[in-house]
Amino acid sequence: MTLRERGIDAPVRIGVPGPTNIKTLLKFAARCGVETSASVMKKYGVSLAKLIGVAGPDKMVDAFATGLHSEHHPVRLHFYPFGGLTRTVEWIEKYNAAD
């Protein structure tokens, strides 16, 4: 049963990592006790072979935008600025401008 089916209409915040390099993202995941798997990383466009690259949350945010409908609202994203606040804000502005 979902939150909304239970009559809970409080806002939901989904935590999303802001753009950062893969090594930093994996380091934070390990510190927080979050298990990462190659399949999950691949699903969101992260190549473990390219650990020096920067990953943004584009695919993850796109998946939320596609999968969330009116019955899920209010749902908002909370960005964790692992790659820096400025980089995260710039990514949000760029993503919104492209939408």
Secondary structure, DSSP 8 states (H G I E B T S, - for coil): --TGGGT--S-EEEEEE-SEEHHHHHHHHHHTT----HHHHHHTT--GGGTTSEE-SHHHHHHHHHH--GGG-SEEEEEE-TT-HHHHHHHHHHHHHH-
